[in-house]
């Protein structure tokens, strides 16, 4: 049912458009144009300005022929790694590759191409499906920033598929590791090391006491923790 040649063509055209993280505007405009052609009511939200991207998230609604049927959300991200610029895709022995030493940026232009091909197929075959919602996020490669700033009240879907993983076709990822980080500042009190050391509060010593109380390494079956970077101190003659 899916038009394979058209899918490949869409993918090739998408990877040729530079969209390194935070500079996604060009591909966002191209996607908005394609979505409009497919009858998707789509808009670019304003979230990009909050995390330094020149494009926010695209949120689109496609009216299906069966408004009573399950509403499905399809999502992918439009940004690529910073190194994903000036990509020239070629097909060699049935495999799409970059012609030069760039990445291919299948992450996540492949997801975008799939969403467009699904919509084209629904329209072309006049399939009886429910409403389809589209979310194309930006800033993903710098910590899912578009998704984190997404206004969820704009969405009504019953189920969502995020098209952004590797592995053989047909596989579904239901869980993935994520991380939280804590940045802590400990401010001490400077005092002359010779004249009045008793007035000083040593921030490094306080940090050391705090870290010694933290549980590190394996916390439980699926959680680990570590101390990443520690910086501090301002010299030998004063303590703070
Ligand atoms: Zn990705």
Boltz pocket constraint, residues with backbone or C-beta under 6 A from the ligand:
constraints:
  - pocket:
      binder: B
      contacts: [[A, 77], [A, 107], [A, 108], [A, 140], [A, 164]]
      max_distance: 6.0
